[in-house]
Amino acid sequence: MKIKWYGHAAFRLLPARGPTVITDPYTPEGVGYAPIEDVADLVIVSSDDDDAHCRADLIKGDPMVLNALTIAQAGGQGEARGIEVDAIQAMEWEHHPEHEVPGQNGMYRFTLDGIRCAHMGDVGNPLTDSQIAFFEDVDVLFALAGGYLTIELPDLMKMIYAVRPKLVIPMHFRTLTYKPRNTMWIESFLAHFKDEDVDFAFGPEVELTKDDIPDATRVLVMDYLR
């Protein structure tokens, strides 16, 4: 499976077998990252009302669209293009500067090429026991690593320490391009890990197979697409 990070919470997952998936596409002008030019078979969004996480309409290729919040509210399981998606409801940061009422969203997980992937959506508060349990047995966790506007790092680490995902790929942190300036740089997140447990992709794309998944938690820092 090839993974590409566009920036913010948007990734493309291109499996050896199965549909191409794009997660949480954004409005380029709002977040500061480049337009997403790739096609997809399936787009999964964590909400339907947040322009930084829901712009499936901007994705080329006439993809099917799954809304993780809708799935979570309808029992927690959905399916499209032969991919089963599980979701659990979450809420964005209670003090979000742009929203008087915190928006609802969904955290979600699915399997491609035998690799169990989970995406944290836009959760902004400490996780409940059931939300923590949702991430058990995950191979690849796309983790909200910027603190401000989303879950605080100590609360994120509580979940990571509890469920021990095999590979953590940080997202939603401050970069030179990302417009919100109060999110944290990646160093704040990496301070919670030993240096020897952190790898750098030095680019926006990586390729993983099931055999590449580590036995114990490691972090892989990707660059965003320029």
Summary of the structure (lengths in Angstrom):
residues: 226
radius of gyration: 15.7
end to end distance: 21.0
largest distance: 45.6
contacts: 776
relative contact order: 0.16
helix: 18%
strand: 31%
